């Protein structure tokens, strides 16, 4: 959907689930009006890509499924050697600015871990999981 600006390397990807579905609200016209559901991730991915279009190093990538179907729309913040966040219950246009803010903070962070105080409300309320980087090893053995 968006490629990072050529000014620098990729710092983060925001994967947006485009297959999440929710029932169509009465009178709602988004998407294919013949369908009994809407796929909010499709329009969210487009809007987020627009909000981050000028950001060097942040890519918005639509994906077919993040397997968090009951929390549509879902996004994942991913970068090499950083913690990954999965955030659900993202609400279209209402959360574009907040998720864009979180993406910028995530890309700028060294570890990917965002301080609670620095997380926008949609991010705070929607966190489904935080996953360590693949090379992560705990400092002490589990007991």
GITAHU-V191032 format. One record per backbone hydrogen bond with DSSP energy under -0.5 kcal/mol. CO is the residue of the C=O (numbers start at 1). NH is the residue of the N-H. Records with the same first field share a line. If there is no record, write none. Layout:
CO->NH / NH
//
This chain:
5->8
12->59
13->15 / 78
14->61
15->17 / 76
16->63
22->38
25->28
31->33
32->35
36->24
38->22 / 40
39->42 / 43
40->44
41->45
42->46
43->47
44->48
45->49
46->50
47->51
48->52
50->53
52->55
54->56
55->5 / 58
57->11 / 12 / 59
59->14 / 61
60->2
61->16
63->18
68->71
69->72
71->89
73->90
74->17
75->87
76->15 / 78
77->85
78->13
79->82
84->131
85->77
86->128 / 129
87->75
90->92
91->94 / 95
92->95 / 96
93->96
95->99
96->100
97->101
98->102
99->103
100->104
101->105
102->106
103->107
104->108
105->109
111->83
112->114
115->118 / 119
116->119
120->123 / 124
121->125
122->126
123->127
126->88
129->86
131->84
133->136
//
